[in-house]
Every structure is written in C-alpha cells, then in structure tokens.
Amino acid sequence: MKAVLLLYEKYPDTYGNTVEIKIWSVPHTELRPHGLKYSLVYIVDRCRVVGYDNETGKGDHKHIDGSEYFTNSRARRGCALIF
C-alpha cells in the first residue's frame, strides 16, 4: 500500500514564520503502530526551529535548533498522536 496523504497545511503564523503539517496513512508497522507517517515543522527565517516526524528507520523523533532527539514510541502505543 502506498502512503495516502490525509492532511497538508502550510501557512504563516502571526509573526510571519512558517508552520507546515503533513500526515499520511500508511501500513501499521513496529515504527508506525498508529498507521500514520507525519511531519510537523516550524520554520523561522528559512531554518527549521522545531520539527516532529517519524521518518522511515528512525521512528518518532524531534528536531530542535539543529539537534535530533529520539523518543520512546513504545511508551506511547495506544495514545493519541499530539503535536
């Protein structure tokens, strides 16, 4: 099954910075037990300041000011995905 785009939004916030949200429906896997591929990013002056995603092979993780932090997705199994 190919990924099916469920949501795509890209808009400026009140400060002129960019918010971009992408959510796809994908098969359920160990790294994506919720069946979703997602990306949420906040961009200031064309630089990602904060981002959350579950890139293939990495699972749920976040990006803050150029650093990448991994989370324990197993602990959140069964919980709603919250950005």
TORMI-167835 format. One record per residue: x, y, z of N, C-alpha, C in turn; residue number from 1. Coordinates in steps of 0.05 Angstrom, whole numbers. Example, Ala and Ser with C-alpha at 12.3 -4.5 7.8 and 13.67 -1.06 7.14 Angstrom:
TORMI-167835
n_X,n_Y,n_Z,ca_X,ca_Y,ca_Z,c_X,c_Y,c_Z,num
264,-114,156,246,-90,156,264,-66,156,1
257,-45,142,273,-21,143,258,1,157,2
This chain:
TORMI-167835
n_X,n_Y,n_Z,ca_X,ca_Y,ca_Z,c_X,c_Y,c_Z,num
17,-24,0,0,0,0,18,25,0,1
12,43,-18,26,68,-18,15,87,3,2
32,106,12,23,126,31,1,143,18,3
-20,149,34,-42,166,24,-41,191,41,4
-38,214,27,-38,240,41,-65,246,53,5
-66,249,80,-91,256,94,-93,286,99,6
-71,299,104,-72,327,111,-46,341,102,7
-49,363,90,-26,380,84,-34,409,88,8
-20,423,106,-25,451,111,2,465,113,9
3,488,102,27,505,104,17,534,105,10
24,547,126,14,575,130,33,591,147,11
32,617,145,48,634,162,33,639,189,12
49,641,210,37,648,236,35,678,238,13
27,688,261,23,717,264,50,733,263,14
72,719,265,99,732,264,112,729,236,15
98,716,217,108,712,191,125,688,188,16
127,671,208,142,646,207,124,625,195,17
135,602,187,120,582,172,114,558,190,18
89,549,189,81,524,201,73,505,178,19
84,480,179,77,461,158,70,434,171,20
47,423,163,38,398,174,32,379,151,21
42,354,153,36,333,134,30,308,149,22
8,295,141,1,269,153,-8,250,131,23
4,226,131,-3,205,111,-14,181,126,24
-31,166,113,-40,140,123,-20,120,110,25
-9,102,127,10,82,118,3,55,132,26
15,33,123,10,8,137,21,9,166,27
8,-5,184,18,-7,212,44,-23,212,28
64,-12,226,90,-26,229,100,-22,257,29
122,-34,264,135,-30,290,141,-1,296,30
151,13,275,158,41,279,134,60,276,31
113,50,263,89,66,259,64,50,268,32
62,43,293,40,27,303,13,41,300,33
13,67,297,-11,82,294,-20,84,265,34
-3,74,246,-10,74,218,-9,102,205,35
7,119,217,10,146,206,39,154,202,36
44,167,180,70,180,176,64,209,178,37
81,224,193,75,252,198,100,269,199,38
95,295,194,116,315,196,103,341,204,39
114,353,225,105,379,234,130,396,237,40
131,419,224,155,435,225,148,465,229,41
165,478,245,162,507,249,188,520,239,42
185,538,219,208,549,205,209,579,210,43
233,589,218,238,617,222,262,625,205,44
258,645,188,280,654,170,291,631,154,45
274,615,143,281,592,126,297,570,140,46
297,570,167,311,550,183,291,535,201,47
292,508,201,275,493,219,283,498,247,48
265,507,264,270,512,292,261,488,308,49
237,478,302,225,455,316,212,437,295,50
216,411,297,203,393,279,198,366,293,51
176,353,286,169,327,296,163,310,272,52
173,285,271,166,267,249,173,239,256,53
166,220,238,172,192,242,183,181,216,54
205,192,208,219,184,183,225,154,184,55
223,141,161,228,113,158,255,105,170,56
255,85,188,280,76,200,287,90,226,57
274,113,232,280,128,256,258,128,276,58
233,124,268,211,125,286,205,153,295,59
189,156,316,182,182,327,206,196,338,60
210,221,329,233,237,339,227,266,334,61
244,283,346,240,312,343,267,325,336,62
264,349,324,287,365,317,284,392,331,63
304,401,346,303,427,359,330,441,354,64
328,464,342,352,480,336,375,465,325,65
370,447,306,392,433,292,400,407,305,66
388,400,328,394,374,341,370,356,339,67
376,330,338,355,309,335,353,293,361,68
328,289,370,324,275,395,304,253,390,69
311,229,399,293,206,394,276,201,419,70
252,191,413,233,186,435,227,156,436,71
215,148,458,208,120,462,179,116,452,72
176,109,427,149,107,416,133,84,428,73
146,64,439,132,41,451,116,51,476,74
127,71,490,113,80,514,87,94,507,75
85,104,482,61,119,474,41,102,459,76
46,77,455,28,60,440,0,61,451,77
-19,65,434,-47,67,443,-55,95,451,78
-36,114,452,-43,141,458,-48,157,432,79
-62,179,435,-67,196,412,-41,210,404,80
-38,215,378,-15,229,368,-21,259,372,81
-4,272,388,-8,300,394,17,316,386,82
13,337,371,35,354,363,38,376,383,83
